[in-house]
Amino acid sequence: MTRLRPVLLGPRGDKIERWPDGALTLRSPEPLGPYPTRLTERLTYWAAQAGQRVVLAERDGSGGWRTISFAAALASVRRIGQALIDRGLSPERPLLILSASSIDHALLALAAMHVGIPYVPLSPGYSLLSSDFARVRHVVNLITPGLVYAASGRKFGKAIEAAVPPMTEVAVGCDPAPGRPAIPFSALADTVPTAAVEEAAARVTGDTIAKLLFTSGSTAMPKGVINTHRMLCSNQQMVAQTWPLLTAKPPVIVDWSPWNHTLGSNTVFGVALYNGGSLYIDAGKPTPAEFDTSVRNLAEIAPTVYFGVPICYQMLLAAMERDESFRRRLLARMEMMFYAGAVLAPKVWEEMNRMFVETCGERIFMTSSLGATETGPMTTASNWDTGRPSVLGLPVPGVELKLVPTAGKLEVRVRSPSVTPGYWRQPELTAKAFDEDGWYCSGDAVRFVDPDDPSQGLLYDGRLSEDFKLSTGNWVNAGPLRGLANGILAPLVRDVVVTGHDRDQVGLLVFPEVETCRAHAAIPAEASVEAVLSAPGVLREFQRRLDEIARHGTSTSTRIVRMLIVSDPLTEGEMTDKRTISHGLVLKSHAAEIAELYAENPSARVLITGVTR
């Protein structure tokens, strides 16, 4: 095997304890090192050590990069912190941020954390893609903000009018909404700081709430996960010990991950801040219409670390295949590529490694982990060359995992300084999230790569809540089937959803990558989406792959028998902010297609395998 580009990785190992009831506990043999009490201690440190280094950058109106250094960021944080203190903000009256990722967003967040005021970065989609603003209203009623910041008064004006009480102060980055008084962001940023700022910072403890991150709420109203400074700081120390390459050289990151989600808000932003790195905010997204923006940014900056969900790698691979200069620039100084949120298809893994070798004569370290909003997020990670995709690794320093036999699987429970104390103002949900011994119950399941050799790490085994029973009474383990199908169908699909609840067969709703299907069957560019997906060459290829999927099944609960190719694209509501599929919402919104999939006389869109073993 071609050698791996040399990088610094932490020690590998695990300690296992077996319980009489069949449960296992796993933990790293390496103790967790010391970490700051308050996250912004790292901002203060780097402002002193490398004050002129860029910490954040974003595209400006001319297409160039607007940057801010560690020293300038700290000065702004102190000024804004004073403005927040002057307004009497507190855990009972936190800061609500309605904005995509931006430098101003970051400065507000850091200022709030610096002086011990929680902030809430709310998904822009709740405001911009809703007609009733029910989720915004729910969050506002739950947190009772003392100040609301909107990047654009015009864009977020309807949500503010519908959900924010008239007496609540509003600040805007630009374009104040007519009829709603608002102060400009500059009024906060120009406040003269006093000794009160550092006095407030000195009172911050590990238990002080840093932020509330609201989960996507695919089946219910979103809940506010409390993120304390201890959670954030301990988790960044875990990351640093797992991948010391991040501490050896300040990382350079180009990233699109939304800051209302734990990956972007905690991991990516935190890695840059904690390790004195530079984060270039990418306005692109892993969608056909927006990924070219990401390609441009990645090529221009040439990052040292890349974070993404599996769909990012599928699109990145296509861009690398099209453009040799892009892949050479992208990989010029790349040390680590991270993926999480879903299983990476083996074909994508193999093709990425082939591209690495062809481009630079060595492989790039690719790694994954298991995490949740409630755990900081990282609980496990692979810090070795796994030789295969989607290995979640082993517990990172400071984390204990309890693997509890549940419905034929191993449910993951977590104990760690990076685990949340609960959900904001929802004690009943907090009580349900922890077992009688205080372990956080994640709802995720895992299995060992090799049950006889736990040191080979863990694999994802699905969400317990996504499993279901067929009409025969047999349980269907949806997670591995979804991973199998995505792996075989890649790169023709964006994602799939496993179906069959109370039916007699397992099926798939397939969401295709239309342009990849078009190219595969050499269909003219002017042909409609419906023409592409009904073309004989496309249907034959999907039928061939469905038959291949079916051959992996050994029973009715493990064999996928039928599929329906959905012609309508996934809506924003059906995708989470990190661009992974929202399983529950898709099942609900595509009830008609599921009925069509299982109809006694199926339509031409339904493919059925004849494979029985």
Backbone torsions as a table, in degrees:
resi	resn	phi	psi	omega
1	MET	NA	136.8	178.8
2	THR	-59.0	141.6	-174.0
3	ARG	-65.3	156.5	176.3
4	LEU	-86.9	137.9	174.1
5	ARG	-56.2	128.1	-174.7
6	PRO	-61.7	129.2	175.5
7	VAL	-144.0	156.8	178.5
8	LEU	-84.6	123.2	179.6
9	LEU	-126.0	150.8	-179.1
10	GLY	-74.8	170.6	179.6
11	PRO	-65.8	148.6	-178.7
12	ARG	-109.1	139.6	177.9
13	GLY	166.0	172.0	178.4
14	ASP	-156.5	153.3	172.3
15	LYS	-117.1	129.5	-175.1
16	ILE	-120.3	135.0	173.3
17	GLU	-123.4	131.8	-178.5
18	ARG	-103.9	131.1	-177.8
19	TRP	-97.2	154.8	-179.9
20	PRO	-60.2	-28.7	-178.6
21	ASP	-84.5	7.0	178.5
22	GLY	96.1	-7.4	177.7
23	ALA	-73.6	158.6	177.3
24	LEU	-127.6	145.5	167.8
25	THR	-117.0	137.1	-180.0
26	LEU	-124.2	140.8	173.1
27	ARG	-153.0	159.6	178.7
28	SER	-75.4	142.7	174.7
29	PRO	-74.1	-12.5	-179.5
30	GLU	-89.1	124.6	178.6
31	PRO	-69.2	151.8	177.0
32	LEU	-75.0	130.2	-179.6
33	GLY	-75.4	174.8	179.5
34	PRO	-66.1	151.4	179.8
35	TYR	-143.9	160.3	-176.0
36	PRO	-65.9	159.1	173.6
37	THR	-76.0	-37.4	-175.0
38	ARG	-127.1	135.9	-175.0
39	LEU	-59.7	-36.5	-175.7
40	THR	-74.4	-2.6	168.9
41	GLU	-59.0	-31.5	178.8
42	ARG	-71.4	-33.6	174.9
43	LEU	-64.8	-44.8	178.2
44	THR	-62.1	-41.9	-179.7
45	TYR	-61.7	-49.6	-175.4
46	TRP	-73.9	-27.5	174.3
47	ALA	-62.8	-32.6	177.8
48	ALA	-81.2	-37.0	-174.2
49	GLN	-86.0	-33.5	-176.3
50	ALA	-148.5	57.7	-170.1
51	GLY	-57.3	-32.5	-176.1
52	GLN	-91.4	-1.1	177.9
53	ARG	-70.7	140.5	177.6
54	VAL	-67.8	128.1	173.9
55	VAL	-101.8	-35.2	-179.1
56	LEU	-139.6	146.7	176.7
57	ALA	-147.1	148.7	176.2
58	GLU	-149.0	156.3	177.7
59	ARG	-67.6	138.2	175.6
60	ASP	-98.6	-175.5	-175.9
61	GLY	-63.7	-24.0	-179.2
62	SER	-89.3	-4.0	-178.1
63	GLY	95.1	-6.2	175.4
64	GLY	-84.8	-172.5	-178.0
65	TRP	-104.2	125.0	167.2
66	ARG	-87.6	126.2	-176.8
67	THR	-123.7	159.7	173.2
68	ILE	-140.6	136.8	-177.5
69	SER	-87.3	168.7	176.7
70	PHE	-59.2	-44.5	-177.9
71	ALA	-65.7	-43.7	179.4
72	ALA	-67.2	-37.1	178.3
73	ALA	-63.4	-43.1	180.0
74	LEU	-63.4	-40.9	178.5
75	ALA	-62.3	-42.2	178.4
76	SER	-65.9	-40.4	179.5
77	VAL	-59.8	-41.2	179.4
78	ARG	-66.9	-39.3	179.1
79	ARG	-66.5	-47.5	-179.5
80	ILE	-66.9	-37.2	177.3
81	GLY	-57.1	-40.7	177.3
82	GLN	-62.5	-42.0	179.6
83	ALA	-61.8	-38.1	179.4
84	LEU	-70.0	-39.7	176.2
85	ILE	-61.5	-43.3	-178.9
86	ASP	-59.3	-27.6	-177.9
87	ARG	-91.6	3.0	175.6
88	GLY	67.7	29.4	178.4
89	LEU	-69.6	153.3	-173.9
90	SER	-164.3	178.6	174.7
91	PRO	-57.0	-29.4	178.6
92	GLU	-81.5	-18.1	179.7
93	ARG	-137.9	70.5	-174.3
94	PRO	-77.7	-179.8	177.0
95	LEU	-94.7	126.6	175.8
96	LEU	-105.0	127.9	-178.5
97	ILE	-112.9	121.1	174.9
98	LEU	-109.9	93.6	-173.0
99	SER	-170.0	148.1	166.3
100	ALA	-72.8	175.8	178.4
101	SER	-61.7	134.2	179.6
102	SER	-164.6	166.5	177.6
103	ILE	-63.2	-43.9	-180.0
104	ASP	-62.3	-41.4	175.9
105	HIS	-56.7	-47.1	-178.5
106	ALA	-62.8	-42.3	-178.4
107	LEU	-66.0	-39.3	175.5
108	LEU	-61.9	-46.0	-178.9
109	ALA	-62.7	-46.7	-179.5
110	LEU	-65.1	-38.3	178.9
111	ALA	-63.7	-44.6	179.4
112	ALA	-61.5	-46.6	179.9
113	MET	-64.0	-36.7	-176.0
114	HIS	-61.9	-37.3	-176.4
115	VAL	-103.7	14.0	172.3
116	GLY	79.5	25.4	178.2
117	ILE	-106.9	125.7	177.6
118	PRO	-67.0	149.6	172.6
119	TYR	-128.9	159.6	-176.4
120	VAL	-129.1	104.5	175.7
121	PRO	-86.5	103.6	-173.6
122	LEU	-90.6	141.5	179.4
123	SER	-53.4	123.5	177.7
124	PRO	-57.5	-28.5	179.9
125	GLY	-60.7	-31.5	177.6
126	TYR	-60.0	-31.4	-178.2
127	SER	-94.1	-35.8	-169.3
128	LEU	-98.1	-17.2	-176.7
129	LEU	-115.4	11.0	-176.5
130	SER	-111.8	151.5	174.7
131	SER	-104.8	-22.5	-179.2
132	ASP	-108.8	-11.5	177.7
133	PHE	55.6	31.8	-176.6
134	ALA	-63.5	-38.5	-178.6
135	ARG	-71.9	-38.2	176.5
136	VAL	-62.6	-44.9	179.9
137	ARG	-62.0	-41.7	178.8
138	HIS	-60.0	-46.4	-178.3
139	VAL	-66.3	-45.3	-179.6
140	VAL	-60.2	-43.8	179.8
141	ASN	-65.6	-32.5	-177.1
142	LEU	-76.8	-39.8	-173.1
143	ILE	-98.3	-18.5	-177.1
144	THR	47.4	67.9	-175.1
145	PRO	-65.3	148.3	174.0
146	GLY	-92.7	-19.1	178.4
147	LEU	-150.5	135.5	176.7
148	VAL	-116.5	125.3	174.7
149	TYR	-106.7	129.9	175.0
150	ALA	-121.0	129.0	179.8
151	ALA	-57.9	-37.4	178.3
152	SER	-136.0	120.2	177.3
153	GLY	-62.6	-34.5	-179.7
154	ARG	-69.3	-47.2	-176.9
155	LYS	-65.9	-40.3	-175.2
156	PHE	-99.3	5.6	-174.1
157	GLY	-60.6	-42.4	-178.2
158	LYS	-65.3	-40.1	178.8
159	ALA	-65.2	-41.8	179.2
160	ILE	-63.9	-44.1	179.9
161	GLU	-62.0	-37.7	-176.2
162	ALA	-79.0	-28.4	-167.4
163	ALA	-122.5	-23.5	-172.8
164	VAL	-98.7	124.4	-179.3
165	PRO	-57.9	147.5	-177.1
166	PRO	-59.6	-28.5	-177.4
167	MET	-81.7	-8.1	179.6
168	THR	-80.4	129.1	-178.1
169	GLU	-69.6	141.9	179.7
170	VAL	-122.9	136.5	172.0
171	ALA	-119.1	147.1	-178.1
172	VAL	-132.0	149.5	174.9
173	GLY	-77.8	-35.2	179.6
174	CYS	-163.9	169.8	172.1
175	ASP	49.4	68.0	177.0
176	PRO	-55.4	140.7	179.9
177	ALA	-75.3	136.3	178.5
178	PRO	-60.1	136.1	174.4
179	GLY	86.9	-4.6	178.6
180	ARG	-123.8	111.3	178.6
181	PRO	-58.7	137.7	-179.6
182	ALA	-152.2	146.6	174.9
183	ILE	-96.9	149.8	177.2
184	PRO	-75.0	153.6	176.3
185	PHE	-54.6	-34.5	-178.1
186	SER	-61.4	-27.6	178.8
187	ALA	-66.2	-31.6	175.2
188	LEU	-76.5	-44.8	-174.0
189	ALA	-71.5	-16.4	-178.7
190	ASP	-100.5	5.5	179.6
191	THR	-65.5	140.1	179.1
192	VAL	-82.8	120.8	-178.1
193	PRO	-74.6	151.1	175.6
194	THR	-122.4	-177.8	178.4
195	ALA	-62.5	-17.9	-178.9
196	ALA	-61.2	-28.1	-178.0
197	VAL	-64.6	-54.0	-177.8
198	GLU	-73.5	-25.4	173.8
199	GLU	-66.1	-40.5	176.8
200	ALA	-66.4	-40.6	178.8
201	ALA	-61.3	-38.1	-178.9
202	ALA	-67.2	-21.4	179.8
203	ARG	-86.1	-8.8	179.6
204	VAL	-69.3	133.6	176.4
205	THR	-119.3	176.3	176.7
206	GLY	-61.4	-27.6	-179.3
207	ASP	-84.4	-9.0	179.0
208	THR	-64.0	135.4	-179.9
209	ILE	-73.0	124.7	177.2
210	ALA	-87.9	-43.7	-176.7
211	LYS	-159.6	163.7	169.4
212	LEU	-116.7	121.6	177.1
213	LEU	-106.3	121.9	-177.6
214	PHE	-91.2	127.0	179.1
215	THR	-67.6	164.5	-170.4
216	SER	-65.4	-26.4	177.8
217	GLY	63.9	51.0	-177.4
218	SER	-69.2	-27.6	-178.9
219	THR	-120.8	-5.0	180.0
220	ALA	-155.2	177.2	176.6
221	MET	-63.4	142.6	-178.2
222	PRO	-62.4	148.9	178.9
223	LYS	-114.5	146.5	-174.6
224	GLY	-89.6	108.8	179.4
225	VAL	-82.0	120.1	178.4
226	ILE	-70.4	125.8	175.0
227	ASN	-115.4	111.4	179.2
228	THR	-89.5	167.0	176.0
229	HIS	-63.4	-34.3	177.4
230	ARG	-62.6	-42.2	177.5
231	MET	-56.8	-51.1	-174.2
232	LEU	-66.8	-45.8	-175.2
233	CYS	-71.3	-42.2	179.6
234	SER	-65.7	-38.4	-178.9
235	ASN	-68.0	-36.0	176.6
236	GLN	-67.7	-34.1	175.5
237	GLN	-67.4	-36.3	175.1
238	MET	-61.0	-45.0	178.9
239	VAL	-61.1	-44.8	-177.4
240	ALA	-63.5	-38.6	179.5
241	GLN	-75.0	-28.5	179.4
242	THR	-74.9	-42.0	-178.6
243	TRP	-125.0	74.7	-177.7
244	PRO	-62.6	-9.1	172.9
245	LEU	-57.2	-26.6	-179.1
246	LEU	-72.9	-27.9	-179.6
247	THR	-91.1	-23.2	-177.5
248	ALA	-72.6	-30.5	-178.1
249	LYS	-145.1	127.5	-178.2
250	PRO	-54.5	122.8	-176.4
251	PRO	-71.0	147.9	172.5
252	VAL	-115.3	121.9	-170.5
253	ILE	-126.8	135.7	168.4
254	VAL	-114.8	119.0	-170.7
255	ASP	-146.8	142.2	179.4
256	TRP	-105.5	-10.0	-170.3
257	SER	-54.1	130.5	-178.0
258	PRO	-66.8	144.6	-175.7
259	TRP	-84.7	-1.0	170.7
260	ASN	-86.9	-1.4	178.4
261	HIS	-112.8	148.2	-172.9
262	THR	-62.8	-33.1	179.7
263	LEU	-62.0	-52.2	-178.5
264	GLY	-73.5	-43.8	-173.8
265	SER	-72.6	-42.1	-175.5
266	ASN	-98.6	-55.5	-174.6
267	THR	-69.5	-60.8	-171.4
268	VAL	-67.7	-54.6	178.2
269	PHE	-59.1	-41.5	-179.1
270	GLY	-65.1	-40.0	179.0
271	VAL	-60.2	-44.0	179.4
272	ALA	-64.1	-48.4	-176.9
273	LEU	-66.6	-46.9	-173.9
274	TYR	-64.7	-35.1	-172.7
275	ASN	-107.0	15.1	177.3
276	GLY	68.3	30.6	-176.7
277	GLY	-94.8	-175.6	-178.6
278	SER	-121.6	125.1	179.5
279	LEU	-109.2	116.1	175.5
280	TYR	-95.8	116.1	-175.7
281	ILE	-76.5	121.0	-176.0
282	ASP	-96.2	119.5	178.7
283	ALA	-80.7	-2.7	176.8
284	GLY	-79.4	174.1	176.5
285	LYS	-147.0	158.6	178.0
286	PRO	-78.2	64.0	173.8
287	THR	-129.2	155.2	-179.1
288	PRO	-55.1	-33.6	-176.1
289	ALA	-81.5	-20.2	-170.0
290	GLU	-121.1	-6.2	-174.4
291	PHE	-73.0	-24.3	177.5
292	ASP	-60.5	-31.5	175.6
293	THR	-62.5	-43.2	178.2
294	SER	-63.9	-41.1	179.6
295	VAL	-60.9	-44.5	178.9
296	ARG	-59.9	-46.4	-177.6
297	ASN	-66.8	-42.4	179.5
298	LEU	-63.3	-40.6	-179.7
299	ALA	-67.2	-38.0	-177.0
300	GLU	-71.8	-39.3	-172.7
301	ILE	-92.6	-31.1	-177.0
302	ALA	54.4	73.3	-174.8
303	PRO	-67.9	163.5	176.1
304	THR	-96.6	-20.0	179.6
305	VAL	-138.1	142.0	179.1
306	TYR	-129.3	132.6	176.9
307	PHE	-115.7	138.3	177.6
308	GLY	-169.6	163.7	171.5
309	VAL	-90.6	164.5	-174.1
310	PRO	-53.9	-35.1	-179.9
311	ILE	-63.3	-29.6	176.3
312	CYS	-60.2	-42.7	-176.9
313	TYR	-70.7	-33.9	176.5
314	GLN	-62.8	-43.2	179.9
315	MET	-75.2	-35.8	177.8
316	LEU	-63.4	-40.6	178.9
317	LEU	-61.0	-43.7	179.0
318	ALA	-62.2	-40.8	179.0
319	ALA	-66.3	-38.7	179.2
320	MET	-66.5	-37.6	179.5
321	GLU	-67.6	-32.9	-178.5
322	ARG	-76.2	-29.7	-166.2
323	ASP	-137.7	103.9	-178.9
324	GLU	-64.8	-38.0	-179.3
325	SER	-65.0	-36.1	177.7
326	PHE	-64.0	-46.8	-176.7
327	ARG	-68.4	-32.5	176.8
328	ARG	-66.3	-40.9	178.6
329	ARG	-68.1	-43.8	-179.3
330	LEU	-59.2	-41.5	-173.1
331	LEU	-93.6	0.7	-172.6
332	ALA	-54.2	-42.9	-178.9
333	ARG	-132.6	22.2	-179.4
334	MET	-68.0	131.6	178.0
335	GLU	-112.3	-28.8	-177.4
336	MET	-152.1	139.6	174.3
337	MET	-125.3	123.3	-172.4
338	PHE	-113.4	139.8	174.7
339	TYR	-138.8	147.8	179.0
340	ALA	-162.5	176.0	178.1
341	GLY	96.6	-21.9	178.0
342	ALA	-168.3	170.7	-179.6
343	VAL	-78.2	135.9	176.7
344	LEU	-85.8	126.9	-178.5
345	ALA	-61.0	135.3	179.0
346	PRO	-54.4	-36.6	179.8
347	LYS	-62.6	-39.8	179.3
348	VAL	-67.4	-42.9	177.2
349	TRP	-57.2	-49.1	-176.9
350	GLU	-64.7	-42.3	-178.6
351	GLU	-70.3	-35.2	175.8
352	MET	-62.5	-44.3	179.4
353	ASN	-65.5	-37.5	176.2
354	ARG	-61.9	-41.2	-179.8
355	MET	-66.2	-38.8	177.6
356	PHE	-58.3	-49.6	-175.3
357	VAL	-65.8	-43.4	-179.6
358	GLU	-64.7	-32.4	-174.5
359	THR	-85.3	-44.1	-173.5
360	CYS	-130.9	8.1	173.2
361	GLY	74.9	9.2	178.6
362	GLU	-154.4	159.0	178.4
363	ARG	-85.6	154.1	176.9
364	ILE	-102.0	140.4	179.4
365	PHE	-64.7	119.1	176.5
366	MET	-114.4	135.7	-172.7
367	THR	-144.8	161.9	179.1
368	SER	-142.7	174.9	-180.0
369	SER	-156.9	173.0	174.3
370	LEU	-116.8	133.7	179.7
371	GLY	-161.0	175.3	179.6
372	ALA	-153.8	160.3	176.9
373	THR	-56.4	-34.2	-176.7
374	GLU	-78.2	-5.6	-175.4
375	THR	-121.4	15.2	168.8
376	GLY	102.1	-26.6	13.0
377	PRO	-107.5	-21.1	-162.4
378	MET	-73.3	129.7	175.0
379	THR	-116.8	-35.8	176.6
380	THR	-129.8	162.4	174.1
381	ALA	-163.9	153.0	171.8
382	SER	-95.0	124.2	176.7
383	ASN	-121.2	37.5	174.1
384	TRP	-146.5	168.0	179.7
385	ASP	-77.5	100.3	-171.2
386	THR	-74.4	-24.0	180.0
387	GLY	75.5	2.7	178.2
388	ARG	-157.7	160.5	-177.7
389	PRO	-81.5	161.3	167.0
390	SER	67.4	21.6	172.0
391	VAL	-79.0	123.1	-176.7
392	LEU	-81.6	-6.8	178.2
393	GLY	80.9	-145.8	-176.5
394	LEU	-134.0	168.1	-179.8
395	PRO	-56.3	137.6	178.3
396	VAL	-81.2	162.8	-180.0
397	PRO	-53.5	133.5	178.9
398	GLY	93.4	-6.6	-178.2
399	VAL	-111.8	134.6	169.6
400	GLU	-113.1	133.0	174.2
401	LEU	-109.2	136.1	170.4
402	LYS	-112.5	119.2	-179.3
403	LEU	-100.9	111.7	-171.5
404	VAL	-109.6	122.7	176.9
405	PRO	-58.3	121.1	-177.4
406	THR	-144.4	117.5	177.1
407	ALA	51.4	42.2	177.9
408	GLY	79.6	6.3	179.6
409	LYS	-124.9	177.0	174.2
410	LEU	-108.6	104.5	178.9
411	GLU	-77.6	139.2	-178.6
412	VAL	-90.2	124.3	170.3
413	ARG	-121.6	148.4	-168.0
414	VAL	-129.9	139.9	170.0
415	ARG	-132.7	126.0	-172.3
416	SER	-173.0	154.8	172.0
417	PRO	-65.2	-12.7	179.8
418	SER	-93.4	7.0	179.1
419	VAL	-87.2	138.6	-179.3
420	THR	-62.2	148.4	170.4
421	PRO	-76.6	-11.5	176.9
422	GLY	148.4	-162.3	-177.2
423	TYR	-106.7	136.7	-173.3
424	TRP	-63.9	121.4	175.5
425	ARG	56.6	27.3	176.1
426	GLN	-135.7	70.5	-175.3
427	PRO	-62.3	-28.6	179.6
428	GLU	-67.8	-35.8	176.7
429	LEU	-72.3	-37.0	177.0
430	THR	-60.7	-44.8	-178.9
431	ALA	-60.6	-37.5	-179.1
432	LYS	-72.8	-20.6	-174.1
433	ALA	-82.1	-12.7	-176.1
434	PHE	-123.8	145.2	177.2
435	ASP	-83.4	-177.5	-174.1
436	GLU	-66.6	-16.9	179.6
437	ASP	-101.1	6.1	176.4
438	GLY	88.4	8.3	176.1
439	TRP	-79.5	137.7	174.8
440	TYR	-74.6	127.4	-178.9
441	CYS	-93.5	107.2	-170.8
442	SER	-77.8	-26.8	-173.8
443	GLY	82.1	-4.3	175.7
444	ASP	-90.1	153.2	175.2
445	ALA	-122.4	149.0	178.2
446	VAL	-134.9	166.1	171.2
447	ARG	-140.9	162.7	-179.7
448	PHE	-83.1	142.3	171.6
449	VAL	-55.4	-45.0	177.6
450	ASP	-137.0	105.3	-178.5
451	PRO	-56.2	-24.4	179.4
452	ASP	-86.3	-8.4	-179.5
453	ASP	-143.0	80.9	-176.6
454	PRO	-57.3	-21.7	-178.6
455	SER	-65.7	-12.2	176.6
456	GLN	-76.1	-9.5	173.3
457	GLY	99.7	-175.1	-174.6
458	LEU	-113.0	153.7	173.0
459	LEU	-120.3	151.6	178.9
460	TYR	-74.6	136.7	-178.4
461	ASP	-122.6	22.1	172.0
462	GLY	95.6	171.1	173.9
463	ARG	-90.7	130.9	179.6
464	LEU	-59.5	-33.8	-177.5
465	SER	-72.3	-15.4	-178.9
466	GLU	-93.7	-8.6	175.6
467	ASP	-73.8	155.1	-177.5
468	PHE	-152.8	170.1	177.9
469	LYS	-105.7	140.5	168.6
470	LEU	-75.2	169.9	177.8
471	SER	-63.5	-18.1	177.4
472	THR	-77.1	-10.6	-176.7
473	GLY	93.6	-4.6	-179.5
474	ASN	-80.8	136.5	177.9
475	TRP	-77.0	140.5	175.0
476	VAL	-109.0	124.0	177.7
477	ASN	-87.8	93.6	-167.7
478	ALA	-69.6	-36.8	-174.5
479	GLY	-57.5	-55.3	179.0
480	PRO	-62.1	-34.8	178.0
481	LEU	-66.2	-39.4	177.3
482	ARG	-63.7	-43.0	178.1
483	GLY	-63.0	-42.1	177.6
484	LEU	-59.7	-49.5	-177.3
485	ALA	-63.9	-45.1	178.9
486	ASN	-61.0	-38.6	-179.3
487	GLY	-64.2	-42.5	-177.8
488	ILE	-78.0	-33.2	-177.5
489	LEU	-83.2	-17.2	179.5
490	ALA	-61.9	143.1	2.0
491	PRO	-97.5	21.7	-176.4
492	LEU	-75.9	-12.4	-175.7
493	VAL	-125.7	153.6	171.8
494	ARG	-85.3	-41.8	177.7
495	ASP	-171.7	170.1	177.6
496	VAL	-135.8	159.4	172.7
497	VAL	-126.4	130.5	179.9
498	VAL	-81.8	133.4	-178.3
499	THR	-123.1	169.2	175.4
500	GLY	137.9	4.3	-180.0
501	HIS	-56.2	121.6	-178.9
502	ASP	61.6	18.4	171.9
503	ARG	-104.4	177.2	-178.8
504	ASP	-101.2	-1.2	179.8
505	GLN	-141.0	154.7	175.0
506	VAL	-88.7	134.2	179.1
507	GLY	-131.3	-178.1	-179.3
508	LEU	-137.5	136.2	159.4
509	LEU	-94.4	125.5	-174.9
510	VAL	-111.8	126.3	177.4
511	PHE	-107.3	104.9	-169.6
512	PRO	-80.4	156.7	164.8
513	GLU	-89.6	97.5	-168.5
514	VAL	-59.2	-44.8	-176.4
515	GLU	-68.3	-31.7	175.3
516	THR	-67.6	-39.8	176.7
517	CYS	-64.5	-40.0	179.3
518	ARG	-61.0	-46.4	-179.1
519	ALA	-66.6	-38.4	-178.4
520	HIS	-59.9	-40.9	-177.1
521	ALA	-99.6	9.4	178.9
522	ALA	52.7	49.7	-179.5
523	ILE	-92.5	135.1	-176.9
524	PRO	-56.4	150.7	-176.7
525	ALA	-62.8	-27.9	-176.6
526	GLU	-79.6	-9.9	-179.4
527	ALA	-67.6	141.8	-178.2
528	SER	-72.2	166.2	176.9
529	VAL	-57.9	-44.6	-179.4
530	GLU	-62.1	-38.4	179.1
531	ALA	-66.7	-38.4	178.5
532	VAL	-63.3	-49.3	-172.7
533	LEU	-75.2	-16.3	176.9
534	SER	-102.3	1.3	-179.4
535	ALA	-64.3	138.8	-177.8
536	PRO	-54.7	-40.4	-178.7
537	GLY	-64.8	-37.1	178.5
538	VAL	-70.0	-45.4	-179.1
539	LEU	-64.4	-38.3	177.7
540	ARG	-62.1	-41.1	-178.6
541	GLU	-68.2	-41.1	176.6
542	PHE	-66.0	-38.0	177.5
543	GLN	-63.8	-41.7	179.1
544	ARG	-61.7	-42.2	-178.4
545	ARG	-73.2	-34.6	174.1
546	LEU	-60.7	-43.2	178.4
547	ASP	-61.8	-38.5	177.7
548	GLU	-64.8	-42.0	177.1
549	ILE	-60.5	-45.2	-177.2
550	ALA	-61.9	-33.0	-178.9
551	ARG	-63.8	-21.2	179.0
552	HIS	-78.2	-15.1	-176.8
553	GLY	-81.4	147.1	179.4
554	THR	-119.9	-3.0	-179.9
555	SER	-159.6	175.1	-179.5
556	THR	-63.0	-26.3	-177.5
557	SER	-88.2	-8.3	179.9
558	THR	-120.3	-0.8	-179.0
559	ARG	-108.7	121.0	174.6
560	ILE	-82.4	122.6	-169.6
561	VAL	-104.5	-31.8	-173.3
562	ARG	-142.0	157.3	176.8
563	MET	-147.4	153.0	174.6
564	LEU	-127.7	128.1	179.0
565	ILE	-88.9	115.7	-176.3
566	VAL	-83.3	123.6	-176.5
567	SER	-81.3	-29.3	179.2
568	ASP	-77.6	136.5	179.9
569	PRO	-69.4	158.1	173.8
570	LEU	-60.9	135.6	177.2
571	THR	-81.8	165.9	177.2
572	GLU	-59.0	-36.4	-179.6
573	GLY	-66.8	-26.9	-179.0
574	GLU	-86.1	-6.7	176.4
575	MET	-111.5	138.3	173.2
576	THR	-73.3	168.9	-179.1
577	ASP	-63.3	-24.4	178.2
578	LYS	-88.8	11.1	173.5
579	ARG	70.8	30.6	168.4
580	THR	-107.6	159.8	-171.8
581	ILE	-77.1	142.1	175.9
582	SER	-94.7	97.9	-169.8
583	HIS	-54.2	-51.9	-176.0
584	GLY	-62.9	-41.5	-179.5
585	LEU	-66.9	-37.9	-180.0
586	VAL	-65.1	-44.0	178.3
587	LEU	-59.4	-38.3	-178.7
588	LYS	-73.0	-45.8	-174.7
589	SER	-76.8	-17.1	-179.4
590	HIS	-113.7	35.4	178.9
591	ALA	-59.5	-36.0	-179.5
592	ALA	-66.4	-41.4	177.9
593	GLU	-66.3	-35.5	177.8
594	ILE	-66.0	-41.1	175.9
595	ALA	-61.3	-40.7	177.4
596	GLU	-64.3	-38.8	-179.8
597	LEU	-60.1	-36.0	-176.1
598	TYR	-105.8	12.7	-178.9
599	ALA	-62.2	148.2	-179.9
600	GLU	-61.5	-36.9	175.3
601	ASN	-116.9	85.6	-172.6
602	PRO	-65.6	152.1	178.8
603	SER	-76.3	176.1	179.9
604	ALA	-67.8	-16.6	179.7
605	ARG	-76.3	-16.1	-175.7
606	VAL	-91.7	124.5	175.6
607	LEU	-103.7	136.6	-178.3
608	ILE	-128.7	132.7	-179.8
609	THR	-84.4	151.3	172.8
610	GLY	-101.2	1.0	-178.3
611	VAL	-73.6	131.2	179.9
612	THR	-116.2	-6.9	177.5
613	ARG	-158.7	NA	NA
